[in-house]
Protein backbone atom coordinates (compact mmCIF):
# COMPACT_ATOMS: atom_id res chain seq x y z
CA UNK A 1 0.00 0.00 0.00
CA UNK A 2 2.84 2.42 0.80
CA UNK A 3 4.00 3.33 -2.71
CA UNK A 4 5.83 6.60 -1.87
CA UNK A 5 4.29 8.42 -4.83
CA UNK A 6 4.55 12.22 -4.98
CA UNK A 7 2.57 15.03 -6.55
CA UNK A 8 3.43 18.70 -7.03
CA UNK A 9 0.38 20.69 -5.95
CA UNK A 10 0.85 24.47 -6.23
CA UNK A 11 4.55 24.17 -5.60
CA UNK A 12 4.24 21.85 -2.61
CA UNK A 13 5.41 18.27 -2.97
CA UNK A 14 2.75 15.94 -1.58
CA UNK A 15 3.66 12.34 -0.85
CA UNK A 16 1.36 9.39 -0.37
CA UNK A 17 3.12 7.56 2.43
CA UNK A 18 -0.42 7.24 3.71
CA UNK A 19 -3.39 7.32 1.31
CA UNK A 20 -5.69 10.34 1.36
CA UNK A 21 -9.44 10.74 1.07
CA UNK A 22 -11.03 12.99 -1.53
CA UNK A 23 -14.58 14.06 -0.67
CA UNK A 24 -17.15 14.42 -3.44
CA UNK A 25 -19.06 17.69 -3.77
CA UNK A 26 -21.75 17.34 -6.43
CA UNK A 27 -23.32 20.62 -7.54
CA UNK A 28 -25.81 18.75 -9.70
CA UNK A 29 -29.53 17.97 -9.58
CA UNK A 30 -29.13 14.50 -11.11
CA UNK A 31 -26.13 12.68 -9.60
CA UNK A 32 -26.81 8.93 -9.31
CA UNK A 33 -26.64 9.10 -5.49
CA UNK A 34 -29.37 11.54 -4.46
CA UNK A 35 -27.82 12.06 -1.04
CA UNK A 36 -24.79 13.72 -2.62
CA UNK A 37 -26.64 16.46 -4.52
CA UNK A 38 -25.91 19.94 -3.13
CA UNK A 39 -27.37 23.01 -4.81
CA UNK A 40 -27.82 25.82 -2.30
CA UNK A 41 -25.12 27.88 -0.60
CA UNK A 42 -26.07 26.40 2.77
CA UNK A 43 -25.96 22.81 1.49
CA UNK A 44 -22.61 23.38 -0.19
CA UNK A 45 -21.09 25.00 2.90
CA UNK A 46 -22.31 22.19 5.15
CA UNK A 47 -20.89 19.59 2.78
CA UNK A 48 -17.48 21.28 2.66
CA UNK A 49 -17.36 21.49 6.44
CA UNK A 50 -18.36 17.84 6.76
CA UNK A 51 -15.62 16.70 4.36
CA UNK A 52 -12.98 18.67 6.26
CA UNK A 53 -14.23 17.81 9.75
CA UNK A 54 -14.24 14.11 8.88
CA UNK A 55 -10.65 14.14 7.64
CA UNK A 56 -10.91 14.66 3.90
CA UNK A 57 -7.74 16.16 2.39
CA UNK A 58 -9.13 17.03 -1.04
CA UNK A 59 -12.50 18.12 -2.41
CA UNK A 60 -13.61 17.11 -5.91
CA UNK A 61 -16.24 19.48 -7.28
CA UNK A 62 -18.50 18.47 -10.15
CA UNK A 63 -21.18 20.38 -12.02
CA UNK A 64 -22.00 17.76 -14.67
CA UNK A 65 -23.27 14.33 -13.62
CA UNK A 66 -21.31 11.53 -15.29
CA UNK A 67 -23.78 8.77 -14.43
CA UNK A 68 -24.88 6.56 -17.34
CA UNK A 69 -27.44 8.33 -19.58
CA UNK A 70 -26.91 11.62 -17.75
CA UNK A 71 -28.49 14.70 -19.30
CA UNK A 72 -26.11 16.94 -21.21
CA UNK A 73 -25.28 20.23 -19.51
CA UNK A 74 -24.19 23.37 -21.34
CA UNK A 75 -20.75 24.82 -20.55
CA UNK A 76 -22.47 27.94 -19.20
CA UNK A 77 -24.64 25.96 -16.79
CA UNK A 78 -21.74 23.75 -15.69
CA UNK A 79 -19.58 26.77 -14.93
CA UNK A 80 -22.43 28.53 -13.12
CA UNK A 81 -22.80 25.53 -10.81
CA UNK A 82 -19.07 25.26 -10.17
CA UNK A 83 -18.67 28.97 -9.40
CA UNK A 84 -21.26 28.73 -6.64
CA UNK A 85 -19.04 26.22 -4.78
CA UNK A 86 -15.67 27.70 -5.73
CA UNK A 87 -16.58 31.15 -4.44
CA UNK A 88 -17.58 29.66 -1.08
CA UNK A 89 -14.31 27.73 -0.88
CA UNK A 90 -12.19 30.73 -1.82
CA UNK A 91 -14.01 32.89 0.70
CA UNK A 92 -13.96 30.53 3.67
CA UNK A 93 -11.58 27.62 2.98
CA UNK A 94 -8.77 28.98 0.76
CA UNK A 95 -6.21 26.39 1.90
CA UNK A 96 -8.28 23.40 0.76
CA UNK A 97 -6.91 21.35 -2.15
CA UNK A 98 -9.66 21.29 -4.77
CA UNK A 99 -10.08 19.38 -7.99
CA UNK A 100 -12.66 20.15 -10.63
CA UNK A 101 -14.46 17.29 -12.33
CA UNK A 102 -14.80 18.45 -15.94
CA UNK A 103 -13.92 17.24 -19.41
CA UNK A 104 -14.05 20.76 -20.89
CA UNK A 105 -10.74 22.54 -21.35
CA UNK A 106 -12.24 26.03 -21.15
CA UNK A 107 -13.89 25.29 -17.83
CA UNK A 108 -10.69 23.70 -16.53
CA UNK A 109 -8.75 26.84 -17.44
CA UNK A 110 -11.23 29.22 -15.83
CA UNK A 111 -11.40 27.16 -12.64
CA UNK A 112 -7.61 27.13 -12.28
CA UNK A 113 -6.82 30.68 -13.38
CA UNK A 114 -9.73 32.47 -11.76
CA UNK A 115 -10.61 30.31 -8.78
CA UNK A 116 -7.33 28.61 -7.85
CA UNK A 117 -8.38 25.01 -8.44
CA UNK A 118 -5.38 22.73 -7.93
CA UNK A 119 -6.22 19.57 -9.92
CA UNK A 120 -8.15 18.76 -13.11
CA UNK A 121 -10.24 15.58 -13.00
CA UNK A 122 -11.17 14.57 -16.57
CA UNK A 123 -13.35 11.48 -16.95
CA UNK A 124 -12.67 11.37 -20.68
CA UNK A 125 -8.87 11.24 -20.76
CA UNK A 126 -8.85 14.15 -23.18
CA UNK A 127 -11.18 12.40 -25.63
CA UNK A 128 -14.13 14.81 -25.32
CA UNK A 129 -12.15 18.03 -25.73
CA UNK A 130 -9.08 17.96 -27.95
CA UNK A 131 -7.70 21.04 -26.18
CA UNK A 132 -7.62 19.45 -22.72
CA UNK A 133 -4.10 17.99 -22.73
CA UNK A 134 -2.56 21.20 -24.07
CA UNK A 135 -4.53 23.22 -21.53
CA UNK A 136 -3.32 21.10 -18.61
CA UNK A 137 0.23 21.49 -19.90
CA UNK A 138 -0.12 25.27 -20.00
CA UNK A 139 -1.74 25.41 -16.57
CA UNK A 140 0.89 23.10 -15.05
CA UNK A 141 -1.52 21.45 -12.62
CA UNK A 142 -1.89 17.76 -11.75
CA UNK A 143 -4.25 15.85 -14.02
CA UNK A 144 -6.47 12.91 -13.13
CA UNK A 145 -6.41 10.65 -16.17
CA UNK A 146 -9.38 8.27 -16.24
CA UNK A 147 -10.24 5.38 -18.53
CA UNK A 148 -13.53 5.67 -20.38
CA UNK A 149 -14.88 5.00 -23.84
CA UNK A 150 -17.47 7.23 -25.47
CA UNK A 151 -19.47 9.73 -23.43
CA UNK A 152 -21.56 9.49 -20.25
CA UNK A 153 -24.54 9.04 -22.55
CA UNK A 154 -23.01 6.19 -24.61
CA UNK A 155 -20.33 4.58 -22.43
CA UNK A 156 -22.35 1.56 -21.31
CA UNK A 157 -22.81 0.54 -24.95
CA UNK A 158 -19.01 0.35 -25.34
CA UNK A 159 -18.02 -2.57 -23.12
CA UNK A 160 -16.70 -4.99 -25.77
CA UNK A 161 -12.96 -5.67 -25.45
CA UNK A 162 -10.79 -8.28 -27.14
CA UNK A 163 -8.40 -8.10 -24.17
CA UNK A 164 -9.96 -6.05 -21.40
CA UNK A 165 -6.99 -5.38 -19.11
CA UNK A 166 -4.54 -5.25 -22.00
CA UNK A 167 -6.57 -2.52 -23.68
CA UNK A 168 -7.01 -0.55 -20.47
CA UNK A 169 -3.26 -0.62 -19.79
CA UNK A 170 -2.46 0.33 -23.39
CA UNK A 171 -4.86 3.27 -23.10
CA UNK A 172 -2.96 4.56 -20.07
CA UNK A 173 0.44 3.95 -21.65
CA UNK A 174 -0.46 5.96 -24.74
CA UNK A 175 -2.13 8.81 -22.84
CA UNK A 176 0.75 9.10 -20.36
CA UNK A 177 3.25 9.25 -23.23
CA UNK A 178 1.29 12.04 -24.91
CA UNK A 179 0.97 14.01 -21.68
CA UNK A 180 4.67 13.57 -20.87
CA UNK A 181 5.60 14.85 -24.32
CA UNK A 182 3.56 17.98 -23.57
CA UNK A 183 5.40 18.46 -20.28
CA UNK A 184 2.69 17.10 -17.99
CA UNK A 185 4.33 14.94 -15.34
CA UNK A 186 1.97 15.16 -12.36
CA UNK A 187 -0.57 12.54 -13.40
CA UNK A 188 -3.00 10.61 -11.21
CA UNK A 189 -4.43 7.43 -12.70
CA UNK A 190 -8.11 6.55 -12.30
CA UNK A 191 -9.08 3.11 -13.71
CA UNK A 192 -12.63 4.37 -14.28
CA UNK A 193 -14.84 2.00 -12.34
CA UNK A 194 -18.35 2.05 -13.78
CA UNK A 195 -17.33 3.75 -17.02
CA UNK A 196 -17.70 1.65 -20.21
CA UNK A 197 -17.33 -1.53 -18.15
CA UNK A 198 -19.66 -4.39 -17.27
CA UNK A 199 -20.13 -5.52 -13.69
CA UNK A 200 -17.71 -8.43 -14.19
CA UNK A 201 -15.14 -6.16 -15.86
CA UNK A 202 -15.31 -3.80 -12.88
CA UNK A 203 -14.53 -6.66 -10.52
CA UNK A 204 -11.72 -7.92 -12.74
CA UNK A 205 -10.27 -4.41 -12.73
CA UNK A 206 -10.46 -4.25 -8.95
CA UNK A 207 -8.81 -7.66 -8.56
CA UNK A 208 -5.89 -6.54 -10.73
CA UNK A 209 -5.36 -3.03 -9.35
CA UNK A 210 -1.81 -3.84 -8.30
CA UNK A 211 -0.84 -4.04 -11.99
CA UNK A 212 -1.05 -0.23 -12.16
CA UNK A 213 2.08 -0.12 -10.03
CA UNK A 214 4.14 -0.41 -13.23
CA UNK A 215 3.25 3.20 -14.09
CA UNK A 216 4.71 4.48 -10.80
CA UNK A 217 2.02 7.16 -10.50
CA UNK A 218 -0.54 7.91 -7.79
CA UNK A 219 -3.65 5.74 -8.15
CA UNK A 220 -7.15 7.06 -7.48
CA UNK A 221 -10.05 4.68 -6.87
CA UNK A 222 -13.62 5.93 -7.08
CA UNK A 223 -16.15 3.18 -6.40
CA UNK A 224 -18.28 4.98 -3.79
CA UNK A 225 -21.85 3.58 -3.86
CA UNK A 226 -21.49 2.67 -7.56
CA UNK A 227 -23.52 0.17 -9.57
CA UNK A 228 -20.86 -2.55 -9.29
CA UNK A 229 -21.83 -2.63 -5.61
CA UNK A 230 -25.58 -2.07 -5.58
CA UNK A 231 -26.35 -4.15 -8.67
CA UNK A 232 -24.22 -7.05 -7.44
CA UNK A 233 -25.81 -6.98 -3.97
CA UNK A 234 -29.31 -6.08 -5.22
CA UNK A 235 -29.36 -2.84 -3.24
CA UNK A 236 -29.80 0.88 -3.88
CA UNK A 237 -26.99 3.46 -3.85
CA UNK A 238 -28.26 4.61 -0.45
CA UNK A 239 -27.75 1.08 0.91
CA UNK A 240 -24.25 0.61 -0.51
CA UNK A 241 -21.96 2.08 2.13
CA UNK A 242 -20.88 -1.28 3.53
CA UNK A 243 -20.00 -2.62 0.08
CA UNK A 244 -18.09 0.59 -0.61
CA UNK A 245 -16.00 0.13 2.52
CA UNK A 246 -15.20 -3.47 1.59
CA UNK A 247 -13.96 -2.48 -1.86
CA UNK A 248 -12.07 0.56 -0.53
CA UNK A 249 -10.27 -1.75 1.89
CA UNK A 250 -9.31 -4.10 -0.94
CA UNK A 251 -8.24 -1.16 -3.13
CA UNK A 252 -5.94 0.18 -0.41
CA UNK A 253 -4.33 -3.22 -0.05
CA UNK A 254 -3.74 -3.26 -3.81
CA UNK A 255 -2.08 0.15 -3.99
CA UNK A 256 -4.74 2.89 -4.05
CA UNK A 257 -3.35 6.28 -2.96
CA UNK A 258 -6.54 8.37 -3.17
CA UNK A 259 -10.07 7.25 -2.32
CA UNK A 260 -12.75 9.43 -3.94
CA UNK A 261 -15.85 9.02 -1.79
CA UNK A 262 -19.21 10.30 -0.63
CA UNK A 263 -18.70 9.01 2.93
CA UNK A 264 -15.53 10.64 4.19
CA UNK A 265 -15.43 9.51 7.82
CA UNK A 266 -15.84 5.84 6.89
CA UNK A 267 -13.10 6.10 4.25
CA UNK A 268 -10.72 7.90 6.63
CA UNK A 269 -11.30 5.18 9.24
CA UNK A 270 -10.62 2.55 6.59
CA UNK A 271 -7.32 4.21 5.61
CA UNK A 272 -6.23 4.40 9.24
CA UNK A 273 -6.97 0.76 9.95
CA UNK A 274 -5.43 -0.61 6.75
CA UNK A 275 -2.35 1.58 7.30
CA UNK A 276 -2.03 0.29 10.86
CA UNK A 277 -2.08 -3.31 9.67
CA UNK A 278 0.36 -2.59 6.85
CA UNK A 279 2.87 -0.99 9.21
CA UNK A 280 2.55 -3.32 12.19
CA UNK A 281 5.91 -5.04 11.62
CA UNK A 282 7.82 -2.06 10.21
C-alpha positions as CSV (number, residue, x, y, z in Angstrom):
1,X,0.0,0.0,0.0
2,X,2.8,2.4,0.8
3,X,4.0,3.3,-2.7
4,X,5.8,6.6,-1.9
5,X,4.3,8.4,-4.8
6,X,4.6,12.2,-5.0
7,X,2.6,15.0,-6.6
8,X,3.4,18.7,-7.0
9,X,0.4,20.7,-6.0
10,X,0.8,24.5,-6.2
11,X,4.5,24.2,-5.6
12,X,4.2,21.9,-2.6
13,X,5.4,18.3,-3.0
14,X,2.8,15.9,-1.6
15,X,3.7,12.3,-0.8
16,X,1.4,9.4,-0.4
17,X,3.1,7.6,2.4
18,X,-0.4,7.2,3.7
19,X,-3.4,7.3,1.3
20,X,-5.7,10.3,1.4
21,X,-9.4,10.7,1.1
22,X,-11.0,13.0,-1.5
23,X,-14.6,14.1,-0.7
24,X,-17.1,14.4,-3.4
25,X,-19.1,17.7,-3.8
26,X,-21.8,17.3,-6.4
27,X,-23.3,20.6,-7.5
28,X,-25.8,18.8,-9.7
29,X,-29.5,18.0,-9.6
30,X,-29.1,14.5,-11.1
31,X,-26.1,12.7,-9.6
32,X,-26.8,8.9,-9.3
33,X,-26.6,9.1,-5.5
34,X,-29.4,11.5,-4.5
35,X,-27.8,12.1,-1.0
36,X,-24.8,13.7,-2.6
37,X,-26.6,16.5,-4.5
38,X,-25.9,19.9,-3.1
39,X,-27.4,23.0,-4.8
40,X,-27.8,25.8,-2.3
41,X,-25.1,27.9,-0.6
42,X,-26.1,26.4,2.8
43,X,-26.0,22.8,1.5
44,X,-22.6,23.4,-0.2
45,X,-21.1,25.0,2.9
46,X,-22.3,22.2,5.1
47,X,-20.9,19.6,2.8
48,X,-17.5,21.3,2.7
49,X,-17.4,21.5,6.4
50,X,-18.4,17.8,6.8
51,X,-15.6,16.7,4.4
52,X,-13.0,18.7,6.3
53,X,-14.2,17.8,9.8
54,X,-14.2,14.1,8.9
55,X,-10.6,14.1,7.6
56,X,-10.9,14.7,3.9
57,X,-7.7,16.2,2.4
58,X,-9.1,17.0,-1.0
59,X,-12.5,18.1,-2.4
60,X,-13.6,17.1,-5.9
61,X,-16.2,19.5,-7.3
62,X,-18.5,18.5,-10.1
63,X,-21.2,20.4,-12.0
64,X,-22.0,17.8,-14.7
65,X,-23.3,14.3,-13.6
66,X,-21.3,11.5,-15.3
67,X,-23.8,8.8,-14.4
68,X,-24.9,6.6,-17.3
69,X,-27.4,8.3,-19.6
70,X,-26.9,11.6,-17.7
71,X,-28.5,14.7,-19.3
72,X,-26.1,16.9,-21.2
73,X,-25.3,20.2,-19.5
74,X,-24.2,23.4,-21.3
75,X,-20.7,24.8,-20.5
76,X,-22.5,27.9,-19.2
77,X,-24.6,26.0,-16.8
78,X,-21.7,23.7,-15.7
79,X,-19.6,26.8,-14.9
80,X,-22.4,28.5,-13.1
81,X,-22.8,25.5,-10.8
82,X,-19.1,25.3,-10.2
83,X,-18.7,29.0,-9.4
84,X,-21.3,28.7,-6.6
85,X,-19.0,26.2,-4.8
86,X,-15.7,27.7,-5.7
87,X,-16.6,31.1,-4.4
88,X,-17.6,29.7,-1.1
89,X,-14.3,27.7,-0.9
90,X,-12.2,30.7,-1.8
91,X,-14.0,32.9,0.7
92,X,-14.0,30.5,3.7
93,X,-11.6,27.6,3.0
94,X,-8.8,29.0,0.8
95,X,-6.2,26.4,1.9
96,X,-8.3,23.4,0.8
97,X,-6.9,21.3,-2.1
98,X,-9.7,21.3,-4.8
99,X,-10.1,19.4,-8.0
100,X,-12.7,20.2,-10.6
101,X,-14.5,17.3,-12.3
102,X,-14.8,18.4,-15.9
103,X,-13.9,17.2,-19.4
104,X,-14.1,20.8,-20.9
105,X,-10.7,22.5,-21.3
106,X,-12.2,26.0,-21.1
107,X,-13.9,25.3,-17.8
108,X,-10.7,23.7,-16.5
109,X,-8.7,26.8,-17.4
110,X,-11.2,29.2,-15.8
111,X,-11.4,27.2,-12.6
112,X,-7.6,27.1,-12.3
113,X,-6.8,30.7,-13.4
114,X,-9.7,32.5,-11.8
115,X,-10.6,30.3,-8.8
116,X,-7.3,28.6,-7.9
117,X,-8.4,25.0,-8.4
118,X,-5.4,22.7,-7.9
119,X,-6.2,19.6,-9.9
120,X,-8.2,18.8,-13.1
121,X,-10.2,15.6,-13.0
122,X,-11.2,14.6,-16.6
123,X,-13.4,11.5,-17.0
124,X,-12.7,11.4,-20.7
125,X,-8.9,11.2,-20.8
126,X,-8.9,14.2,-23.2
127,X,-11.2,12.4,-25.6
128,X,-14.1,14.8,-25.3
129,X,-12.1,18.0,-25.7
130,X,-9.1,18.0,-27.9
131,X,-7.7,21.0,-26.2
132,X,-7.6,19.4,-22.7
133,X,-4.1,18.0,-22.7
134,X,-2.6,21.2,-24.1
135,X,-4.5,23.2,-21.5
136,X,-3.3,21.1,-18.6
137,X,0.2,21.5,-19.9
138,X,-0.1,25.3,-20.0
139,X,-1.7,25.4,-16.6
140,X,0.9,23.1,-15.1
141,X,-1.5,21.5,-12.6
142,X,-1.9,17.8,-11.7
143,X,-4.2,15.9,-14.0
144,X,-6.5,12.9,-13.1
145,X,-6.4,10.6,-16.2
146,X,-9.4,8.3,-16.2
147,X,-10.2,5.4,-18.5
148,X,-13.5,5.7,-20.4
149,X,-14.9,5.0,-23.8
150,X,-17.5,7.2,-25.5
151,X,-19.5,9.7,-23.4
152,X,-21.6,9.5,-20.3
153,X,-24.5,9.0,-22.6
154,X,-23.0,6.2,-24.6
155,X,-20.3,4.6,-22.4
156,X,-22.3,1.6,-21.3
157,X,-22.8,0.5,-25.0
158,X,-19.0,0.3,-25.3
159,X,-18.0,-2.6,-23.1
160,X,-16.7,-5.0,-25.8
161,X,-13.0,-5.7,-25.5
162,X,-10.8,-8.3,-27.1
163,X,-8.4,-8.1,-24.2
164,X,-10.0,-6.1,-21.4
165,X,-7.0,-5.4,-19.1
166,X,-4.5,-5.3,-22.0
167,X,-6.6,-2.5,-23.7
168,X,-7.0,-0.6,-20.5
169,X,-3.3,-0.6,-19.8
170,X,-2.5,0.3,-23.4
171,X,-4.9,3.3,-23.1
172,X,-3.0,4.6,-20.1
173,X,0.4,3.9,-21.6
174,X,-0.5,6.0,-24.7
175,X,-2.1,8.8,-22.8
176,X,0.7,9.1,-20.4
177,X,3.2,9.2,-23.2
178,X,1.3,12.0,-24.9
179,X,1.0,14.0,-21.7
180,X,4.7,13.6,-20.9
181,X,5.6,14.8,-24.3
182,X,3.6,18.0,-23.6
183,X,5.4,18.5,-20.3
184,X,2.7,17.1,-18.0
185,X,4.3,14.9,-15.3
186,X,2.0,15.2,-12.4
187,X,-0.6,12.5,-13.4
188,X,-3.0,10.6,-11.2
189,X,-4.4,7.4,-12.7
190,X,-8.1,6.5,-12.3
191,X,-9.1,3.1,-13.7
192,X,-12.6,4.4,-14.3
193,X,-14.8,2.0,-12.3
194,X,-18.3,2.0,-13.8
195,X,-17.3,3.7,-17.0
196,X,-17.7,1.6,-20.2
197,X,-17.3,-1.5,-18.2
198,X,-19.7,-4.4,-17.3
199,X,-20.1,-5.5,-13.7
200,X,-17.7,-8.4,-14.2
201,X,-15.1,-6.2,-15.9
202,X,-15.3,-3.8,-12.9
203,X,-14.5,-6.7,-10.5
204,X,-11.7,-7.9,-12.7
205,X,-10.3,-4.4,-12.7
206,X,-10.5,-4.2,-8.9
207,X,-8.8,-7.7,-8.6
208,X,-5.9,-6.5,-10.7
209,X,-5.4,-3.0,-9.3
210,X,-1.8,-3.8,-8.3
211,X,-0.8,-4.0,-12.0
212,X,-1.1,-0.2,-12.2
213,X,2.1,-0.1,-10.0
214,X,4.1,-0.4,-13.2
215,X,3.2,3.2,-14.1
216,X,4.7,4.5,-10.8
217,X,2.0,7.2,-10.5
218,X,-0.5,7.9,-7.8
219,X,-3.6,5.7,-8.2
220,X,-7.2,7.1,-7.5
221,X,-10.0,4.7,-6.9
222,X,-13.6,5.9,-7.1
223,X,-16.1,3.2,-6.4
224,X,-18.3,5.0,-3.8
225,X,-21.8,3.6,-3.9
226,X,-21.5,2.7,-7.6
227,X,-23.5,0.2,-9.6
228,X,-20.9,-2.6,-9.3
229,X,-21.8,-2.6,-5.6
230,X,-25.6,-2.1,-5.6
231,X,-26.4,-4.1,-8.7
232,X,-24.2,-7.0,-7.4
233,X,-25.8,-7.0,-4.0
234,X,-29.3,-6.1,-5.2
235,X,-29.4,-2.8,-3.2
236,X,-29.8,0.9,-3.9
237,X,-27.0,3.5,-3.8
238,X,-28.3,4.6,-0.4
239,X,-27.7,1.1,0.9
240,X,-24.3,0.6,-0.5
241,X,-22.0,2.1,2.1
242,X,-20.9,-1.3,3.5
243,X,-20.0,-2.6,0.1
244,X,-18.1,0.6,-0.6
245,X,-16.0,0.1,2.5
246,X,-15.2,-3.5,1.6
247,X,-14.0,-2.5,-1.9
248,X,-12.1,0.6,-0.5
249,X,-10.3,-1.8,1.9
250,X,-9.3,-4.1,-0.9
251,X,-8.2,-1.2,-3.1
252,X,-5.9,0.2,-0.4
253,X,-4.3,-3.2,-0.1
254,X,-3.7,-3.3,-3.8
255,X,-2.1,0.2,-4.0
256,X,-4.7,2.9,-4.0
257,X,-3.4,6.3,-3.0
258,X,-6.5,8.4,-3.2
259,X,-10.1,7.3,-2.3
260,X,-12.7,9.4,-3.9
261,X,-15.9,9.0,-1.8
262,X,-19.2,10.3,-0.6
263,X,-18.7,9.0,2.9
264,X,-15.5,10.6,4.2
265,X,-15.4,9.5,7.8
266,X,-15.8,5.8,6.9
267,X,-13.1,6.1,4.3
268,X,-10.7,7.9,6.6
269,X,-11.3,5.2,9.2
270,X,-10.6,2.6,6.6
271,X,-7.3,4.2,5.6
272,X,-6.2,4.4,9.2
273,X,-7.0,0.8,10.0
274,X,-5.4,-0.6,6.8
275,X,-2.3,1.6,7.3
276,X,-2.0,0.3,10.9
277,X,-2.1,-3.3,9.7
278,X,0.4,-2.6,6.8
279,X,2.9,-1.0,9.2
280,X,2.6,-3.3,12.2
281,X,5.9,-5.0,11.6
282,X,7.8,-2.1,10.2
